[in-house]
């Protein structure tokens, strides 16, 4: 099961997450978010730590120049876009899906199982998730090998989620002291869980 940590805002947390064996790191470019980070700083961190396909960029508005720049520098990275993307991209995608709308979900015609995954979460308008769990039984309508689950997930939840056969999980608020500031002890606990 792949593990993503979102809302990276500090270099020390990037280094700790990589040491723990994390598969993806999310950088939030949604200006209204408390976890918003500077674009050039994030690109610099991604280059310094050779994030390449571990780099996940979050957007909610048409920032075609920035997305195209990521596409050029990190062509194997992942785009997590809230809303309908108004242009084509070759980047891998995490498609944010609101857990309350799963019954109405019809796979997008551009969804490519080899490149793209559903990111199922409790949505908070265009800012991303609410940090609260949803009923994981709702996932039965989706192919779990194409799903990443988010929403109030803590390290202790990973054992249960692994048994469901999910492709991945997205951790954020339960690892934080405050928005964007990760807890060193929680990252150590996560490292132990990953390496067991």
N, C-alpha and C positions, 0 to 999 in steps of 0.2 A: 504494500500500500504506500503510495506516494504521500509525502508530507510537505505542505506549504506553510510558511509563516508570512502573514501579510502585515502591512503597516510598518515597514522598516524605516527608521528615521535616524539611527545612530550607527556609526562604524563598529563600535564594540559589540553591538547586537548582531550585526552581519557576521562578524568573525566568530562569535559564539554559536550562532545558528549553523554555520558551515562546519564548525568543529563537531557539532552534534549529529551531523549527517543529514541535514535538511535537503529536500529535493528541489524546492522552489522558494524564492524570496520575492515578496510583493512590494512594489514601490508605488505609492499613491499620488497620482497627479491630478486628483479632483480637488480643486481649490477650496471648496467648502468643507472639506474633511479636516478633522483635527490631526490626521496623520499625513497631511499633505507634505510633500518634500520637493525641494528644488530639482528641476530636471537635470541640469548639468552636474550637480553633486551626485545624483543617482547614477548617471552615465559613468562618472569618474569612479565611483565605488564598484560598479559592475566590471569596469575594465581592470581595476586594481585586483579584484578578487576572482577574475576570470569567470564571471557568473554565466555568461553565454546562455545556454538553454535553461539555466536556473532563474534567469531574470524574468520577472512578470511585471508588466506595466499596466496600471489601472487608469482608465480615462472614462469620462462621461460626456464629453463634448468633442466636436470635430477639431482635433489638433493634428491635422494631416501631416504638417511638417515634422512635428516631433515623432509621430508614429513612423513616418518614412525614414527618419534618422535612425530610430531603433532598428528598423528593418534592415538598414544598410550595415550597422555596426554589429548587431546581434541577430542574424537572420534565423537562428534557431530558438529565439526567445519566445515568450508567450504574451499575448495581448488579452487583457481582461477588460472588456468594454461594456459599459452600462448604457443601453439604448441601441438603436439601429445604427450600425456603422455605415456612414454615407459614402464610403469608397472601398475599393478592394485592397486587401493586404495578403501577403504570403505568410505572415506570422501565424504560428500556432495560436489557438484561441481557447480561453476558458469562457464559455457562454454563461453569464449569470442568469439564473432561473429562480423566480420566487416560489418558495415551497408551497405557498397557498394556491398556486396556479398549476400545479403539476397535472391535475386531471385534464386541463385544457391544452397541455403542451403537445404540440406536434413537431417532430424533429424538423429543424430548419433545413431547407434544401441545400444550404452550403455547409452543413455539418459533415465533417470528415472524421470518422472514428479513429483514423490513424494519427490525425493531428490535433483534433479538438475534443474538449471534454465539457460536460455540463457542470457548472458550479451552482449547486442548489443551496439556497440560503433563505433566511427571513429577510426580506428586503426593506430598506428604509429609503424610499423614494429613489433618488439618483446617487445617494452617498455610499451605497453598498448595504451591508448587513446591519442588523440590530444588535448582534452579540447575544441573541437568545436562541436556544435550541428550538427546533421544530420536531414534529412527530416523524421519526425516521421510517415508520411504517408506510408513509406516503411515497417512499422511494420505489415501491413495488411496480409502479407504472413505467419505470425507466430501466434501461440496461445498466446495471451497476458497474460494469467494467468500463463505462464511459462517464461515470459520475465522481465528482469531488464534492464533499459535503462540508458546509461551513455553518457557523451559528452557535456561539457559546460552547465550543468544544474545548474540553480540558484534557490534560495528559491522561487522566484516568479513563476517559472515554475511548481511547484508542483501541484497547483490547476488544471491546464490544463492536466497534466499527470495522475492525479487521475481519471479524467473523462474518460480517455481512457481504464480504466480497467486493467492497468499494474499490474503485481505482485510486482514490486519494481523499485526503482531508485537508482543510484549510484552518489553521489556528491563528488566533489574533488576540482578542480582548482578554481571554483567560490566562494569557502569558504575560500580561502587562501590569505594571505598577500604576501607570497612567497612559492615556492614548499615545502610542508610538514609543513608549519607554518599556522595553522588555525586562522581565524579572530574571536576574541571573540564576536564582535557585530553580525557577520553573524550567529554564533552558537546560540546566543540568539534569533535572528530573526527566525531561524529554529525551535527552541524549541516552540516559539509562534505558528508557522504554524502547527507543529505536534499536539499541544494540543488544537487547535481550534475545 
